Amino acid sequence: MAKKQTIIIAVAAVAVLGFLLLAVKQQSHKPQDKEPAPHIPSPIAMQGMANQKCPKLIQNKTGSPVYAPSKSDTDQKTYMTLEWTGGKGSNFKTASCTVLFSSGAVSKLVIDDQIVIDVAANSPKS
């Protein structure tokens, strides 16, 4: 009978130790301790955002719809600039639209070398 009690006590002690180790390990890996991963915009997401905003603005200003941009430029992190060349029947020759990824706002719109929107020019200078 003493051997059975010793085995039962030993098994129970190992189980308790296992639960204690598991509890300590879980407490050391709390989600709030982890730093959030930085959000790195993808060029595809940036182009999608620009393609939603810019054609509408250009059509509102010129009356001519635009479709696929003829040129694009980006620094892969903060902005995307799309350019269009007007075709036959268009009310513009060139249009350029820059979208900031951080805010999702159009920061600059230039149609036929005339600045229509320029957020940087309107911001207060420090």
C-alpha positions as CSV (number, residue, x, y, z in Angstrom):
1,M,0.0,0.0,0.0
2,A,2.9,2.4,0.7
3,K,4.3,1.9,-2.8
4,K,1.0,2.8,-4.4
5,Q,0.6,6.0,-2.3
6,T,4.2,7.0,-3.1
7,I,3.5,6.5,-6.9
8,I,0.3,8.4,-6.7
9,I,1.9,11.3,-4.8
10,A,4.8,11.4,-7.3
11,V,2.5,11.5,-10.3
12,A,0.4,14.2,-8.7
13,A,3.6,16.2,-7.8
14,V,4.8,16.0,-11.5
15,A,1.4,17.1,-12.7
16,V,1.3,20.1,-10.3
17,L,4.9,21.1,-11.4
18,G,3.9,20.9,-15.0
19,F,0.9,23.1,-14.5
20,L,3.0,25.6,-12.5
21,L,5.7,25.7,-15.3
22,L,3.0,26.2,-17.9
23,A,1.4,29.1,-15.9
24,V,4.8,30.9,-15.5
25,K,5.6,30.5,-19.2
26,Q,2.2,31.9,-20.2
27,Q,2.6,34.9,-17.9
28,S,6.0,35.8,-19.4
29,H,4.5,35.9,-23.0
30,K,1.6,38.3,-22.5
31,P,0.3,40.0,-25.7
32,Q,0.7,43.5,-24.4
33,D,4.5,42.8,-23.9
34,K,4.9,42.4,-27.6
35,E,5.6,45.5,-29.8
36,P,3.2,45.9,-32.7
37,A,4.7,45.1,-36.0
38,P,5.2,48.3,-38.1
39,H,2.8,48.7,-40.9
40,I,4.6,48.8,-44.2
41,P,2.4,49.7,-47.1
42,S,2.6,47.6,-50.2
43,P,3.0,49.4,-53.5
44,I,-0.2,47.5,-54.7
45,A,-2.2,48.9,-51.8
46,M,-0.9,52.4,-52.5
47,Q,-1.7,52.2,-56.2
48,G,-5.2,50.9,-55.3
49,M,-5.8,53.9,-53.0
50,A,-4.5,56.3,-55.6
51,N,-6.6,54.7,-58.3
52,Q,-9.7,55.2,-56.2
53,K,-9.2,58.9,-55.4
54,C,-7.3,60.5,-58.3
55,P,-9.5,59.6,-61.3
56,K,-12.6,61.0,-59.6
57,L,-10.8,64.3,-58.8
58,I,-9.5,64.6,-62.3
59,Q,-12.9,63.9,-63.9
60,N,-14.5,66.4,-61.5
61,K,-12.0,69.1,-62.5
62,T,-11.7,68.4,-66.2
63,G,-14.9,66.7,-67.1
64,S,-12.9,63.9,-68.9
65,P,-12.7,60.4,-67.4
66,V,-9.3,58.8,-66.9
67,Y,-8.5,55.2,-66.7
68,A,-5.0,53.6,-66.6
69,P,-2.2,56.0,-65.6
70,S,0.6,56.4,-68.2
71,K,3.3,56.7,-65.5
72,S,3.7,56.2,-61.7
73,D,6.3,57.1,-59.1
74,T,6.6,56.0,-55.4
75,D,9.2,55.8,-52.7
76,Q,7.6,52.5,-51.6
77,K,6.7,53.9,-48.1
78,T,5.0,57.3,-48.0
79,Y,3.5,58.4,-51.3
80,M,2.3,57.3,-54.8
81,T,2.2,59.7,-57.8
82,L,0.2,58.7,-60.8
83,E,0.3,60.6,-64.1
84,W,-2.2,60.5,-67.0
85,T,-1.8,61.8,-70.6
86,G,-5.0,63.1,-72.1
87,G,-6.1,61.6,-75.4
88,K,-8.3,62.8,-78.2
89,G,-11.4,64.4,-76.8
90,S,-9.9,64.9,-73.4
91,N,-10.1,68.3,-71.7
92,F,-6.5,68.1,-70.5
93,K,-3.1,67.3,-71.8
94,T,-1.4,66.0,-68.6
95,A,-2.6,65.3,-65.0
96,S,-0.5,64.3,-62.0
97,C,-1.9,63.2,-58.7
98,T,0.0,62.4,-55.5
99,V,-1.6,60.4,-52.6
100,L,0.0,60.2,-49.1
101,F,-0.3,56.7,-47.8
102,S,-0.3,57.7,-44.1
103,S,-3.4,59.8,-44.4
104,G,-4.9,58.4,-47.6
105,A,-5.4,62.0,-48.8
106,V,-4.5,63.6,-52.1
107,S,-1.6,65.9,-51.3
108,K,-1.1,67.3,-54.8
109,L,-3.1,67.5,-58.0
110,V,-1.6,69.2,-61.1
111,I,-3.6,69.5,-64.3
112,D,-1.9,71.0,-67.4
113,D,0.9,72.5,-65.2
114,Q,-1.7,74.3,-63.0
115,I,-1.6,73.3,-59.4
116,V,-5.2,72.5,-58.3
117,I,-4.4,70.9,-54.9
118,D,-1.2,71.4,-52.9
119,V,-1.4,70.4,-49.3
120,A,2.2,71.2,-48.6
121,A,1.7,74.8,-49.8
122,N,-1.3,75.2,-47.5
123,S,0.3,73.8,-44.3
124,P,1.5,76.2,-41.6
125,K,5.3,76.8,-41.7
126,S,7.2,76.4,-38.5
